[in-house]
């Protein structure tokens, strides 16, 4: 049986090259002028979601939702939020305290390399971010947080690639449950984004 942690780690790794090459331009600029309108990088989202499409991933694999998660975290960083506080990170480990990252920058190079090796070996960090909700620990998809303040922003994503009418009520029920469970830690809201995926053939 496949290890779900390894599966998720590999899934995010598929998006690393795309995220590293993506422009880090400000979404608050339009033709060089500052604007109050946020300009999402939909081209990056298209490139990310094309990866599971090319690999013929099924919805249950979580690849589509993880692609959206990676894009949302990328957009938060583009918007100007502290990159160290936004999870999932654009590199492994996806969840790592900003305090540890700050320590790495302050350590002598040799010691920093040793600590980094320990982190990559699983001594620190995680694949999933979990917060304490009203009744239980909840796994979150995208989060902006710090240990000293707790979560400030939580995003939960759900993917539907078929049977929309059949599954829509379930997704709304899950959204209400997520909002109620997470409201202990942060103000909650709900929204929907409809993405139309198209296959491009050479």
N, C-alpha and C positions, 0 to 999 in steps of 0.2 A: 504494500500500500504506500502511495506517495506521501511524503512528509509535507503537510500544508505550509509549514514555515519555510522550507526549502523552495516549495513551489512559488510562494509569494515573493521570496527573495529573487528568484530567477525571473519572475514576471516583471518586477520593477527594473531589473537589470536590462531588460529588452528596451527600455525607454531612455536609458542613460545617454546614448550617443545623440539621440534627437534633442534631448534637453540641453546637453552641453553645447551643441551647435546652434541652438535657438538664440535669436536676438534678445538682448537684455534691455531693450529700449523702454523708455517710460511710456506707460499706457495713457498718461495724462497729457501727451503731446500729440498734436495733429498738424501736419505740415510745418513743424517747427514751432508752433504756437501752443501755449498752455491752454488747456480746455478743461471744463468741469465734467466732460463726458469721458467715461472709461472706454478705452478701445481694446477689446480682448484680442489676443493673438490666435484667431481661429485657425490660421494656417498651421500653427504648432499642434493644435488639437487634432486637426485632420491627419497630420503626419503620425502622431502618437496612435490614433485609433486605426490607422492603416496597418499597423504592425500586427495586431491580433487578427485583422481581416486577412492579411496575406498568409498568416500561419493557420488559417481556418480554425481559430479558437471558438469554442462554444461558449454561450453565456455563462454556464455554470462554472467555467474555468476562472471567472473573475477578472480575466484579462481586460475586458472593455471597461469595467468599473475602475480598475487600477490605472488604466490610461487616463481616465477622467480625473482621478485623484492626483496623479502626477501633474496634469495640466493645471488644475486648480491651485496646487501648491506653487507651481511656477508663476501663475498669475498673481498670487499674493506677494511673491518676492518682487515681481515686476512693479507692483503697485507701491512698493516702498517699505513694506513691512520687513522687520529684521529677519534676514535669511536664516539665522541660527535658531530662531524661535518657531519657524514653520516646518511642520512635519507632514508628509514624508519629505526627507531631505533628497537632493538630487543625486546622492551617492550613498552607498552603504556605510554604516548602518542607517536605516531610514529614520530611526528615532534615536536621538542622542542629545543629552542635556547640553545647552549652550555653555554651561559652566565648564564642562569637560573640554569643549572646543576652545574656550578661552584659555584654559590651562595649557592645552597643546601649543597654542601660539606663544606662550610665555616660557615654555621649557626650552632648555638647550637642545639643539638639533638632534643629537644622538639619543638623548632621553626621550624626546618627543617621538622619534621613530619607534622606540621600544614600546612606549605607551600605545601608539597607533597600532602596532602589531597585535598587542593584547586586545585592543578594542575590536579589531577585525577578526580575532579568534573567538569572539563572543563574550569577552570578559565585561563588556559594557555595551549599552545600546540595545536596540530591539528592532524587530520588523514591524510590530504593531504598537500603536499608542492606545493606552487604556486609561480611562478616567473613572473616578468614583461618582456614580449617579445616585439617584434617590434610593435605589434598592440593591444595586449590584455594580460591579466593575463593568464598564462598557467600552468595547473596542470602537475606536473612532477612525474615520477614513482620512480626514484632513484636519489638522489642529494647529492653532498658534498658542503656545503656552510657555510658561517658565515655572520651575519648581517653587519659586518664592511667591508667585501670584496665582497659580492655577491657570486653567484654560481661559482664554479670552475670546476665542473663536473656534467653533466646531462645525465641520461640514460632513454630512453623511450622504453618500451617493448610492443610488440604486440603478441597475442597468436592466433594460427591457429591450430585447431585439425581436420579439415576436409575441403574439397573443396579447396585444395591448389591452383590449377590452376586458379580457379575462383576468389580467393581472393588475390593472390599474387600481382597483379598490384595495387590493392587498398592499400596494406600494403606499397608498395614502394612510392606511392603518399603521404601517410600519413607521411612516414619517411622524404621525401623531405620537406614537409610542416613544420614538427617539427624542422628540421635543420635550415630552413630559419627563422622561428619564434624565435628560441632560440639563434640565432647567435648574437643578440643584447647584450646578457649577457655573452656568453661564446663561444669559438671556437667549431664548430660543425663537427661531422663526422657521418658515418653510417656504420652499420655492421649487419650481420645476423648470428644467431645460430640456427641450425636445431637440434631439440631434438626428438628422437624416443622413444615414451612411450610404454612400454609393461606391460601387466597385469600379475601379478604373482599369480597363484592359489595354495593354500595349497595342 
